[in-house]
Amino acid sequence: MSDTNKEKDSLAQTVAQGTIYITAAKFYFIVSSYAIYFALPRLISAELFGIYGFVISIVSIINVVLVTGTQQTVSKFVSQDYRHADSVKYQALKIQIFVAGLVTLIYFFSAPLLARSFNDPALTRPLQISALIPLFYSFYAVYVGYLNGQKKFVRQSILDITYSTLKAGGIILLAVLTTSVDGAILGFGIAVIIVFLLSPFVAGKAVNQQTDHKPSVSAFLRFQSELLGAILVSNLLQRADLILIKKYILFW
């Protein structure tokens, strides 16, 4: 068998194994999410659970846009040349300080306006607490993309499962301790902070690195912004029903 055929077989095996690992991690994520939605209505009131669901729907739009766009952008640049993986990671983290930081600040200070637009002042504090989530989630996404681009699917799955476990545990634990929607959302935020702090240890460092090259900020942002725009439109269309119900049901 030629070296080319061996490389193709090795790549196919890696991709097949990666599909299994990532699918298992996603299945675990679904199970842990069901655990949250099974436990929360029994720990806080139905009204507070409704607020939780609405706030998470809003923050999920930001999350999916920032996280998916960041993860796929980092994965793309890392996969182009593994020798520059660490440079791409550090560049992405620097860019996210600006991008995610700006989005988070806008979201945090827009919380009172959002609450007023939905005629529900009780939304303000949960929305502001939830601003922790997209900020640190976007940094975590850099490490997921870093691992995905190097085809280190086992570590990526470990990181995803760790996140799902911390998220479910944090939300349920803080809901038990506080019996409030603020506590549940804070538990979510704390879980994202912890998994971000653990990410460098799980991801490790790439080998045979060349530090004399990194993607330009303009090239990185151009590719990322195109992804962000497409993902934003898609998610707004998917989640518009819940947002509109929350807005207009109060007028009846």
N, C-alpha and C positions, 0 to 999 in steps of 0.2 A: 504493500500500500504506500502510495506516495505521501510526502510530507503534507502536500496540499489537502489530500483526502483525510489524513489524520487530523489536521487542524479543523476541517469542516465537521468531522465526527465529534471532536472535542467540543466545538462550539455548540453543536446541536444538543449534546448531552448536558452542557452547562445551562442552556436555555430551557431544556425540558425540566431539569432539576429546579431551576429558578421558578418556573411556572408552578410547580408543586409547592415549593416553600412559600411563595407569595400568596398563592390561593389559600393555603392553610392559614396564613396570617390574616388575610381578609375575612375568612370564615370566622376566625376567632374574634375579629373586630365586630362582626355582625352579632355574634352571640353575646359579647360583652355589652353591646349597645342595647340589645333586648333586655339584658339584666338591669340596665339603668332605667329603661322605660317601664319595666315591671316593678322595680322597687320604689321609684320616686313618688308615684301617686299614693303609695301607702305610707310615705314618710312626711310628705307635705300635703297641703290641701289641694283639691282639684283646681281651684282658682290659681294657686301658685304654680302648680304644674303647667297650667296653660301659659302663664307668663314665661316659665322656663322654656317651654317648647317654642314660643314665639321668638324669644331672645336668641336661642340657639339657632333658629332658622335664619335670623338676620346675620349672626356672626359666621354661620356656615357658608353663606354666600361669599363673604370676605375671605374666609379660610380656604375654601376650594379654589378661589381665584389666585390668591397669593401662593398657597402651598403647591397646588398642581403646576402653576406656571413656573415657580421657582425650582421645584423638583425636576421637571422635564428640561428646563434650561440647563441646570447644573449637570444632569445626566448626559445631555447632548454634548456639552463642551468637554466633559471628562472622557466620554467614550471616543472622542476624536483622537486622543493620544493620552494613554494612561500615565505617561511620564510627566504630564502637567497637571495631574489630578489634584495635588495639594495646592498648587497655585490657583487653580480654578475655584477650589473650596474657599480659600482665604479671600479671593476677589469677590466671590458671591456673598460671603458673610459681611464684608464691608459695604457692598451695595445694598444688602438687606437692612442695614442700620438706617440708611436713608429712606429706602422705599417702604419697608414695613413700619419704620418709625413714623413717617409722614402719614401713612394710612391710619395708623393707630391713633395718632393725635387728632386727626380729623374726625375719626369715629367717636373717640372719647368726648370731645367737645360738642359733637353733634347730638349726643344722647338726649339732652333736654328737648331739642327741637324735634327729634324723632318721637319722643314720648308725647309731646304736645300734638304732633300731627296725627297720632293715633288716639288722641283724647284719653290718654292713660298715664298720668304722672308717676304711677308706681313702676313704670318701665325704666325710668331714668337711672336709678342706682344699678339694677341688674345689667343694663346695657353698658354702663361705665365699667363695672367689674369685668364684664366679658371682653373688654379691650385688651386685657392681658393675653387672651388666647391667640389672636392672629399675630401679635408681635413675636411671641416666642415660638409659635408654631412655624412661622416662616423661617426662623433660624434652624429649627429641627429639620425642616424640609431640605435645607442645604445638605445635611448629612445623609438623608435618604437618597437624594439625587447623586451624591458623591459615591455611595455604595452601589447604587443601581448602574451608574455609568461604568463602574469597574466590574460589573457582573458578580459582585459579592452578595449574592441573594440570601445566603444563610444569615449573614449579619444584618442585612436589611430586614429580614423577617423577624429576627430577634428584637430589633429596635421597634418594629411595628407592634409586636406582641407586648413588649414592655410598655409602650404608650397606651395601648388598649387596656391593659391591666391597671395602670396608674390612673387613667381617666375614670374607669368604672369605680375603682376603689376610692378615689378622691371625691367624686361626686356623691357617692352613697355615704361615705364617712362624714363629710361635712354636712350633708342633709340630715343625718342622724343627730349630729352634735348641735346643729343650729335650728333644725326644723324650719328652715327658710329657703326661699329660692336664691337669695344672695349667697348663702352658704354652698348650695349645690353648684352654682356657677363659679364661685371662688375655688371650689374643689377641682373643677375642670381646669381653671387657670393654673393652679398649683401643680397639677399633673403635667401640664405642658412645660412648665418651667423645669421640673425635675427631669423629664425625658430629654430636654435640651441640654441640661448639664451632664447627663449621662452619655449623650450622643458621641462626644469626642472619644470616650473610652471604648465604646462599642465599635465605632468606625475605624479606630486606629489610624495608621498612616500608610500611604502607598509606598511601594518600593521603587528604586531606580528613578528617583524624581529629578527633574531639571527645573531649577528655580529661576532660570533666565527668561521664562516665557509665561505670560498670563493673558487671558482674553481682554481686549480693550473694553472699557466701560460702555462705550457706545455700541459695540457689537453685542455685548451681553444684554444691555437694556433693550436694544432693537428686537432681538429674538424673544426676550421675555415679555415685552409689551404686546407683541402680536399674539402670544399665547393668552395673556391676561385678558385682552379684549374679547377674544373668541369664547373663553371660558366664562367670562362675566355675563355675556349675552345669553349663553346656554343656561346658566344657573338661575338667572333672573326669570327666564321663561318657565323653568321647572318649579320655582318656588313662589311665583307670583300669586297663585291661588290662596295660599295661607296668609300672605301679607294683605291681600285685598279683603279677605274675610275678616281679619282682625281690624282693618280700618273701617269697613262699612257696616259691620254687624252692630257696632255701637250706636249707629244712627237710627236703628229701628226700635 
